[in-house]
């Protein structure tokens, strides 16, 4: 349990940051799910546009410290390969 004023403030800041990051992660996952659904439906145009919308969200997550840079790059790379493979 936090006792000193500094540690109490730190606990408050950590909780606030956790909530912000949680919302950001959820938002990014929603964008990724839209791409997955478009790929599953076989609609190349919808998948490409969903990927185009998801890419900046993922990279914003990197700049905000929610995801590691290589993780985001890997996700984008794999999704773009799957979209490209759609006939």
PyMOL commands that set and color helices and strands:
alter all, ss='L'
color gray80, all
select helices_A, chain A and resi 5-41+44-63+69-85
alter helices_A, ss='H'
color red, helices_A
deselect
rebuild
show_as cartoon
